[in-house]
Amino acid sequence: METQQRLGAGAILAVLGGLGMALGPRLGATSLSEPWSFIAGFVDGIVTGIGVVLAVSGLIQIRRAR
């Protein structure tokens, strides 16, 4: 994955994960049956974490190229 692609994909995933964390309880993700609320939160956390790592990695690669 190239630097610009890594940065773009990371930014999109981080924003989607952040929106999931902010809007999840509002949309009823916490009121799902017992295992599904955990799975929804877990997947949201994984998406956010991967997005942040990709975005930071892309920023570091851009900085090193200069």
C-alpha positions in Angstrom: 0.0 0.0 0.0 1.4 3.4 -1.0 1.7 6.2 1.5 -1.2 8.3 0.2 -3.4 5.2 0.1 -2.5 4.3 3.6 -3.2 7.8 4.9 -6.5 8.0 3.1 -7.7 4.5 4.1 -6.6 5.2 7.7 -8.4 8.5 7.9 -11.6 7.0 6.5 -11.5 4.1 8.9 -10.7 6.3 11.9 -13.6 8.6 11.1 -16.0 5.7 10.7 -14.9 4.2 13.9 -15.2 7.5 15.7 -18.7 7.9 14.4 -19.6 4.4 15.5 -18.4 5.2 19.0 -20.3 8.4 19.1 -23.5 7.3 17.5 -23.5 3.6 18.5 -25.2 4.1 21.9 -27.6 6.7 20.3 -28.7 4.2 17.6 -29.1 1.3 20.1 -25.9 -0.7 19.7 -25.7 -1.1 23.4 -29.3 -2.4 23.7 -28.6 -5.4 21.4 -28.8 -8.9 22.9 -25.8 -9.8 25.1 -23.2 -11.2 22.7 -24.1 -8.8 19.8 -23.5 -5.6 21.7 -20.1 -6.8 22.6 -19.3 -7.9 19.0 -20.5 -4.5 17.7 -18.3 -2.6 20.1 -15.3 -4.9 19.5 -15.6 -4.5 15.7 -15.9 -0.8 16.1 -12.8 -0.7 18.3 -10.8 -2.8 15.8 -11.9 -0.5 12.9 -10.9 2.6 14.8 -7.6 1.1 15.9 -6.6 0.0 12.4 -7.6 3.4 11.0 -5.5 5.3 13.5 -2.5 3.0 12.9 -2.7 3.4 9.1 -3.2 7.2 9.3 -0.2 7.7 11.7 1.9 5.3 9.6 1.1 7.3 6.5 2.0 10.6 8.2 5.3 9.1 9.3 6.1 8.0 5.8 5.3 11.4 4.4 7.5 13.0 7.0 10.4 10.6 6.2 10.1 11.3 2.5 10.9 15.0 3.0 
